[in-house]
Amino acid sequence: MKPGTTITIVLAAFAVTLFGLAMPLVAGESTPVTGQARVWEPGIVTTGTISALDAVKMTLEHQPNIRLQEENTMFRLGLATEATGQFDTTLYGGLSYEYTQSRLTAKEKKAEQKRRDDLADRLDTARNAIEEYQRSLGELNDVRDVWESGGDPGSVGFTDPIAQAQYELLIQMYETAPEDQKDAFRDAILEFLDRQAQAVEEGLAQALETESDLSGKLDRLGDVPDVIQSFNANFNLSLDRQFRSGISISAFYDLTGTGANYKGKKHDVDDGGMGVIDAYTSTLGFRVLIPLGRGRGVESTGARERAAQIDHEASEAALAHAVSFNAYTTLLAYWDVVAAQESLQVLETSLELNRKILETTRTLIDADEIPRSELARTEARVAEVEAGVEAARRRLQTARIALANAIGLELRGEGIAPLASDGFPALPGDDLLRSLSPQPLVSVALERRLDLRASRLLESSGKVLSRAALLDLRRVFDLELEVSASGLGESYAAGTGIKDSLTGDWAGPSGRIALNVDYPFANNIQEGRLAQQEALYRQARISNANLERLIGLNVVEAARTLGEAARQVARYRAAVEAYGRAVETEMERLRLSASTVIDTITTEQRQLTAQLSLVAAEATYARLLARLRYETGTLLTEAGGSGSIAAADLVTPPRVD
């Protein structure tokens, strides 16, 4: 395959992989958004009174239990965001450089020493040859000078025996030659000597060149090295993403550089180096991991994310229910304050009336209309009512503190525990009371109760995790596929090597296929997780069913007792009105001495009892009304942490359309 075709194929596959990994980012894949945290601060009330509606509104703003539930919702949001992060497209990168120095072994040192010894031997040989050539050239010159000057040829000679034997043969031939040929023969000998001198000179020049070259090489090699220096560098980038189907895709680039040399030496072998060129390899490719066993499919891989999202939804429903519950708690505390105020007012009115009875008694005693013994009875009654007033004031103070606590108020500084500005709810008409059939209200409650919605969501979350645990009983059986191409650059310069690895010829495509198996025979880990998740799921189902049962019971109880409480209020009102007329009559008769003090006090006591019973009955009705609203999930107009509140919903029974 041509290099251009190879790189085109790999780059195309690499680009497709990158596009697939980046698509969720471009498309704006939905992920949970981190909410803004709010700092909790207690509320402060500086006015003397507060309405029921304002009390509930302040509760939603300052009650710490609601803020705590908000933080739990934020915590669940964080868990959901964390679980979604499993499927984030992630860029991984790494850069490493390893530098190593190690001593040469004895064998390696011996080999390097042998290189130098061989060169030294060759250098000695070359130098010996130079000496021999120089000696031979000197002898040739001496011999030529003798022949040229006409001297005695036998007076000179050669050190080399072979050359000397040849020279003696020439002398003999010359001496035996005819006289007329001796000059020509001498010229031939001189020419022969010149040729020999030229050959020796050429040999000498070559020997000198060899000696210089070997000497230079030996100098360049230098001493035998002791240490090898090596490096291994790596740079890698990968863009990874796991999909909810369980499949993981990764596009990667890897650059590796390696090199080694003797310490203090240049890279070239002739310079004493190892002669190993630094190599830089670029690898570009992508891999796919496909789970064929455990981890296959959304129900397995995406279970944790889905369960976390459901848990977050459940926490939002729980937050809305916390708002409703704390509003209900505040409303109960508010009606307690109203009851304490009404009771105090009744007792203060009774005290005022008893003081009038005491004043009338003293007037009648002074007029000798009644015996003085009646005075003690009247004074005792006044003291008794005064004690009741003090007790009522303490109960009111306790109720005000409880209301402040329910709202989340701070009483330091200018903050005060407020009084209630509203009275008890008005009684509804008989038609509305008769319409409060328990079963329709139960249906409304099962639809609107936010704690029940949270419970159902938790059951769904448990089902998701239980199903995933069941699927994960499968053993790990993953198929891994990888395709890549690589380029090589070799250079002592890092920049050039890296550039060549990227722009040079590429080899490939290369491929790898692998099967990864994890097969625990007993599979106890997954079996144990399945048992845990199934138990948690069954617990959630039981809790959900039990909550539905309790809601039904509570709604039936509140609906049935609300009508009875309303009728009781009506009867006590009639009794109070009748006792009011009776007290007025007895007071008039007492002033006319037509009635006794004891009859008047007894009638007033019964009136007080009826008035306090009326207050208690109205408080019971108000509490039952709040409870019915709470139990049916109709205390707040809308679900949610910022559900709106209507004043009418606090004082009227829920309607079933």
Buried (B, 14 or more C-beta within 10 A) or exposed (E): EEBEEBBEBBEEBBEEBBEBBBEBEEEEEEBBEEEEEEEBEBBBBEEEEBBBBBBBBBBBBBBEBBBEBBBBBBEBBBBBBEBBEEBBBEEEEEEEEEEEEEEBEEEBBEEBEEBBEEBBEBBEBBBEBBEBBBBBBEBBBBBBEBBEEEEEBEEBBBEBEEBEEEBBEBBEEBEEBEEEEEEEBBEBBBEEBEEBBEBBBEBBEBBBEBBEBBBEBBEBBBEBBEEBBBBBBBBBBBBBBBBBBBBBBBBBBBBBBBBBBBEEBBBEBEBBBBEBEBBBBBBBBBBBBBBBBBBBBBBBBBBBBBBBBBBBBBBBBBBBBBBBBBBBBBBBBBBBBBBBBBBBBBBBBBBEBBBBBBEBBBEBBEEEBBEEEBBEBBBEBBEBBBEBBEEBBEBBEBBBBBBBBBBBBBBEEEBBBBBBBBEBBEBBEEEBBEBBEBEBBBBBBBEBBBBBBBBBBBBBBBBBBBBBBBBBEBBBBBBBEBBBBBBBBBBBEBEBBBBBBBEBEBBBBBEEEEEEEEEEEEBEEBEEBBEEBBEBBEEBBEBBEEBBEEBBEBBBBBBBBBBEBBBBBBEBBEBBEEBEEBBEBBBEBBBEEEBBBEBBBEBBBBBBBBBBBBBBBBBBBBBBBBBBBBBBBBBBEEBEBEBEBEEEBBBBBBEBE
